[in-house]
Amino acid sequence: MALGIQSVAQSLSPSTTWHWNKGTIVVDTPARPAGQKSALGLTVEKLPVVRVAFVGLGMRGPGAVERFTYIPGVEIVALCDYVEARAEACQKYLRKAGLPPAQIFSGEKGYEEVCKLPNVDLVYVATDWDHHFPVAKCALENGKNTAIEVPSAMNLEQCWELIDLSEKTRKHCMILENCCYDWYEMNTLNMAQHGVFGEVLRAEGAYIHNLDDYWDDYWKNPDGSDPDQLGWRMKYNMENRGDVYATHGLGPVAQALDIHRGDRFTTLVAMDTKSAHGKEYVEKKTGRPCNNFRNGDNTTTLMRTENGKVVEIQHNVMNPQPYNRLYKLSGTRGYATKYPEEHYAIDANQLKATGHKPKFDNLTSHGFMPKAEQDALKAQYEHPILKKYGGLAKEVGGHGGMDFIMDSRLVYCLQNGLPLDMDVYDLAEWCCLAELGTLSMDNNCASVAFPDFTRGEWNVVKGFRHAFANADDEAEAERVAKDFTAKLKEKAAADNVWEKYDKAKAKAAEKAQKAAEKAAKKAAKQ
């Protein structure tokens, strides 16, 4: 039911079917194929050593490679990028850490070779948005656990295919949503799970980040699909409508609301402003009028859940505003807000009821808590994951350390054979706003009913919780991981692997130079 540019826009799936029901667009949920079963709580056999391959080493990928060198029990076996030099450049992180070099893969289809490697347990996808899905699909089809940068799927068709692949192969398909691991979000989640805010009724999230300083840095695909050299991200915003980058704002609040673990999104309505800044950018870049810029400067999506909760999500990467992910929780007994400053509003009686002993008897939810009392609250509810990884995370970095915590938790769960913090259903529910919002806005901002990505099992698990191994198993997994990494580094040093690597590279470069000179001479004679 789409015309013109909508027929090829990536946020709309040609396979999506829907119908009207009392003024609401109802998106159909396909039946689970025979032989598949739910991936809720999916675990795989313990991986004492996680052998990982990285695909996409432009903007986000190199940082991931560096972070993984700090995680014990990891072997980085492959580095892949469209441009060979980018993959090769990431060897410096392995060299610095004393780890052996990884295999290098490149070219348009290099990832296919990577996914077929027998010595890979995890494929970590950090490509441009256009390639998130094809790389992840290839990895899952080849029996690899897969972790995908955001947005991990660009439309409903991709969401369903990843769900089916994860269910069929019994391999993890994780969305790499780092904002779920930021300090405020994690501590506030812990408070919410302990009833500090009462019942959370409403939440807000956003990605408000003016990208004017970055537009020209995004990769420009040389395959002819970007003739104006806009870069993949601006091109995507020009061709697609809807909240195309919802997960930073949506992920943390979805966890606080137990989405598909006792509640589910049922309906949304989306509205956007006209395109002003994006259209202006393209016109300046190309020198031609731009009359088909699809995405508005600001998109707002309102969602309602089965249990009567409401979530508001915003997207704006165009206009000059301070960075803001909103992150607000409004409960029956308290309130949390992160931007522009981190605050809580909870009265003294509620704090006492949840085990906190406030020093100020006159605390009232009409105003924010005093700093001293707020600091005491955060200390009491410091998340166990932050206690374990927070110190090293601040040293390693990656968006203040939350990237490192995310990666560490991924490896921890794999090494201990636990369900991941974010599964393929989270991936689908956090990424589907692009297509569902487009359907809403293309139909006069009509309400749109969510498909049920769990296919009826959203209420089986009661409440979102991070999985942990028991103390003995965790200690043993850490011992094995540290021992492996120490021996791997010792062997790399004893074998002089980097000296040999440099000699081999020099020899290959010399051979290539001679071949180029020979070809030049032959061409000159002709």
N, C-alpha and C positions, 0 to 999 in steps of 0.2 A: 504494500500500500504506500509506496514511495515513488517519487518522481525526481528526475534530474539528478543532481549531485548526490541525493540521498541513496540512490541505487548502488553507488559504489563506496559510500562512506563507511569507514571501518567500524564506527560505533553502532551501525545497524547491520543486523544479520539477515541475509536473504532467507535463511531457514526458519526464522522466528514466525510463529503463527499466533494470532490473537483474535479475540472477538469482543464485541460490546456487550455489557451486561448492566442495565440500568445506569447508563452514562459513564461507566468505568471500563477502561481497556483491560481485559483479562488476558494475560500472557499465559499460554498453555505450558503445562509441565509435561515433558515427554516421559513415557513409562520407562522404568529401569529395564535395560536389556536383560534377557534371560541369562542366568549364570553369574550375574553380578550381585554383590551385596554391599551394604552401606560401609563407608570408610570412616564413620564416626568412631573415634577412639582407636584408629588404626595404629598398629605397631608393626615394626619389622624386627627381624633377628638382630640382636645386639651387634654393633659394629665397634669392636674395641679400638680399631684404627679406621678413621673415615678418610677414604681416598677420594679427593675432590678434583673436579675439572671446572675451570672458569671459562665462560663464553661471553664475550663482550667486554673489551678492555679499553673503553674510551673514557667516559667521565666517572662512572660509578665503580666499574670493575677493578681498577688498580687498587683502590682503597680496600676493597674486599680481600684481594690477594694479600695485601700487607697485614690486614687484621688476622687472617687465618694463620700467619706465621707465628703468632703469639699463642695459639691454642694448642695445647698438648694433644697428641694422639691424632694428628692430622698429617696426611701426606698429599701435597699438591702435585698431581701427576700430569696435568695438561693445562695449557694456556692457549686460548683461541680468540682470534679477532679477525674481522674482515681484512684489516690491514696488518700484515705480518709484523711490521716494526712495533706496533702497539703491544702485541703479544710478547715480543722479544723484550721490550722495555720492562716488563713486569718481572723478568728474571732477577732484576736487581734486589727485589724484596727477599727472594729466596737466598740469594748470595749473602745479603746482609745478615740473615738469620742463621746462616751456616747450614742451610738445607740443600739437598741436591737439586740440580736444574730440572725443570719440567719439560715435557714434550711440547713443541710449538705446532699449532695448526692455524691456518689462515684461509682467506678466500671466501667467496659467497657461500659455499657448502662445507666449509671446514668443520662446522659443528657436527655434521653427520658422521664424520670420521671419529670425532671425540665421543659421541654417544655410543659408538660401537666398541669402544675400548673395553676389554674384559676387566681391567684393573681400576675401574671407576665405580664408586658407590653413590656419589652425589654430583649432579650437574648444577652449577650455580650460574643462573642466567642474568646477565646485567647488560643486555644489548639495548638498542633503541626499541621503542614500543612496537614497531612493525614486526620485530623478530622475537619478541617474548614468547608468543604462542608457538610458532613453528619449531623453535629450539626446544621448548618444553615438551611439545608433543613428541618430537623425535627422541628425547631422553626417556620419556615414559614408555614409549613403544619398544625401547631397547632395555627396559627393565631397570632404569636408574631412578633413584630418589631424586627429586627435582625441587629446587628453590628458585623462585622467580621474582625479580625486582618488580616494583609497582609502576603502573597497573599491570597485573599479571595476565589479565585477559581483557580484550578490548570490546567484546560484545558477548551476547548471550550464547551464540553458537560456540564460541571458544570456551566459555564457562562450562557448558554442558559436555563438551568433548574432553576437557581436562578432568571433570568429575568422573565421566565414564572410564577414562584411562586409569585414574587412580583406583577406582573401585575394581576394575578388571585385573590390573597388574598387581594390586595390593602394595603399591609403592607410594611413598609420601609425595604430595605436591603442595609445597608451602609457599605462601605469599610472604615476601620479605618486607613486611611493614614495620620499619624501624621505630615509628613513633609510639608503638605499643610498649616500647622499652625505655622511654624517657622517664626521668626521675619523678616528675610531678604526676604523670599519668599512672606510673606503677604504684606509687604510694597512695594515690587517690583511689585506684582500683582496690587496693588492699583495704582501705577504709570502707569503701562501698560494700565489699564482701563481708565486712564485720558489722554492717548496719549503722555506721556512723551517720549517714545521711537519711536514715529511714529507708523507705522505698523510693528508689530513683524513678521519677515520672517523666522527666524531660532532659534531653541532652543536646548539646551543640558541638559541632566540629567544623573545620574548614581547612582549606589550603589557600591562603591569601599571601601571595609572594610575587611582587613585581619582578618580572624576568628580563627587563630591558637590557640589563648588563650581560645577559647570557644568550640571548636568541642566536647570535651569530656563531656561538661556540658549539652548537649542536651539530652532529655529524650530517654531512650532506651526501646522501647516497649517490654514488656515481653510476647507478644503473639506468639513468635517464628518467626516473620517476620524479625527480625534483629539478626540473629544468631551470627554475628561477633561483635555485640555490638558497631556498629559505631556511634550510635545516629541518630535520624531521619533526621537531616539536612545534614550530610555528606552522609548518605545513599541515600537521595533524589538526591543530586548532582551527585552521582555515577551512578544512574539509569536513569537520565533524562538529556536531552540536552536543550539548549535555555536559554533565560534570565528568570530564575525561580524566580527572585526577582526584578521585574522592577518598582514597583509602587513608591518607594521612589524618584526615579529620574523622573519618567514620570508624576506622579500626579500633581505636581506644574506647570510644563510647559504646561500640557494639559489644565489646567484652564486658563492660560495666553493666550492660543490659541483658547479658546472658543470651545473646542472639544465637539461635539454633541449639541452645542448651536450656530450653525452658520457655523461650519466647521466639518470635519470628517477625520479620517485617511483612506487612500485609499490603499496604497501599502507599503510593507516593504521588505528589504533585510537584512539578518543576516549573520554574519561571526563569527567564534570563533577560538581561538588558539587551539593547541593540549592540552590535559590534561597532566600536568607535576606534579604540586604540589599535586593535589587531588589524583592522582594515587600513588604518593610516600607516602602520608599519609596512604592510605588503605593498601599498601604493608607493611609498618612498623607496622601498627596496627594488621594485620592478620598473618604476617610472610609468606605470599604467594604472588605469582605474581598476578597483577591485570591487566587484558587485556580488561576489558569491562567498563572502566570509561567513561561515556558518555559526561559529561559536560567539555568543555574546560576551562582553567584557566580564560580567558577573552572572553566575548561575546560582540559584538558590533552590534547594530540594527539601521538601517537607515529607517526612515519613511517619507512619503510624504502625504500631506493633499489635500483635494478637492480644497482648495483655493491656492494651490501652496506653502505652507509652508513646511519646512523640520525640522525633529527632530532626534537627535542622542542620543541613550541611551546605556550606558555601564554597564556591570556587572562583578565584579571581587572580590571574597571573598577568594582568594587563595594566592595571591602574596603580598610581603611586600611593601605596599604603604601607605602613610598617608590617613586617612579617607577623602573621597571626594564624594560629590553628584553632582559635576560639577555645575549645575544650572546656565545656561547662556541664556540670551535673546539678540538676535541681531535684531535691528529694523532699519527702514529707517532713523530714527533721533537720535538713541542712543543705548547704549549697557549696559548690566548689567552682572556682574559675581560675584559669591559668594566665590569660592575657588581658590587659597589658602587664599585669603583675599577678603573682601567685597569691591567692587568698582563699580562706575558708570562712563561712558564716554558719556557726552552730551555737546553740545556746548551752548554758552550763548544765541544765538538767539532762539534755540528750547525751552530752559527753559523759556524765556520771553513769548514765544507763548503759553505756557501752564500755565501761571499765576505765575511762580516762578521768583523772582527778584534776580538774582545772584549778589553777591558783587564783583565778578571778571569779568570784561568785556572781558578779553582775554581767557575765557574758550573755549576749543576746544576739539572735540571728538577724536583728535589724541592722547590724554593722559587722564589718570584718573582725576576725579575732585579732587581738594584739600579737605582735611578732613573737614575743617570748612564748605565749601559749600555742601559737601556730607551730613554732619550731619543736615544742614538746610533743605536739600531736603527730608531727611527721616522724619524729624519732620513735614514738611508740608504735607507729604503723609502717616503719621502714620495711619495704618489701624484701622477703628472703632472697630473691634473685639479685637485688641491689647489694645486699650484704655480701653475697658471694662474689659478684663480678664488678661492683661499682668502682672500687679502688683502682684496679688495673684498667678498667674501661676509660677512666679519666686520663690515664697515662697514654693509652693506645690511641684514643680519639675515635673519630668517625661521628660527626654531628654531636659532638660533646660526649661521646662514649656510648650512645644508645645503639649505634651500629655494631659495636663490639659485643655488647650484651646480647643483641639479637643473634649474632653468629655463634656466640658461646653457648647459648641455649639450644640452638639447632644441633650443634655437635654433641652437647650433653645428652639430649634426648635420643640421638642416634646411638651414642655409645652405651646408653643404659636401656635401650629397647623400649622407650616410652612414647606415648602419643606426642606429636608436636604441639607447640602452643597455638599454632594457626594452621588449620587444615584446608582441604580443597573446597569445603563449603564456605568457610570464611572468605576464601579467595573469590568465590563466585558472588557472594552476597555483598562484598565490599566493592567489587568491580562492575557490577551490573547497573549502577546508577547512570552510566553513560547512555546505554541503550534505552533503559526504562524512562529516563528523563527526556531523551529525544522523542520518544513516542508521546510523552505527555505534551511537550512544547509544540511538536508538529501537529497536534490535535487540540489546539486552543487551550493548552494547559489542563487537559483532562486528567482525572485521577487514573492511575495505572496500578493494577494488582500485581504483586510480586509472584513469580513462580516459586514453588517450594523446592529448593535445590536439594534438600534432604529427602525428598519424596515421602513425606509423611512422618519422618522420624525426628523432627525438630524438638519434640518434647520428651525424648527418651532420656537424654542426659539432663540432670537437674543442676544447673548452675555452672558457669565457666570457672575452671580452676587450672592452674599450672600443675603439671605432673612432676613428681620427684621420686627418685629411687630411695630405698631405705639407706641408712647411714653406712652400713657395711658394704653394700653393693656399690654405692657411690664412691666410697674410699678405694675400693678395689679397682673400679674403672679408672679413677684418677691415677692410681699407681701404675697400671698397665699403660695408660696414655703417656705419662711422663717418661716412663722407661723406654717406650718405643721412640719418642722424639729424641731423647738423649742418645740412644744408640744410632739413630738415623744421622744425627749430626756428627757423631764420632766417626762413623763410616765415611761420611762425605769428606771429612777432613783427612782421614787416613788415605783415602783413595785419590786425593788431590783432584776432586771432580771439577772444580771450577778452572783450575789450570788446564786440564784436558779440554774442557768446554771452550775456553778461549782459543786454544790452539786449533781446535776443529773449526771454529768460526772463522779464524784468520785464514786457514787453508781454503775453506769454502769461498771466502770473499776473494782470495787471490785467483782461484779457479774461475769465478764468475767474471772477474776483471779481464782475464785473458780471453775468455769466450767473447766478451763484449768488444774487445779490441780486434779480435779475429773477424767478428761480424762486421765491424766498421770498415776494416780493410777490404773485405769482400764487396761491401756495398759501394765503396769508392771506386773499385775497378769496374763495376757495372755502370 
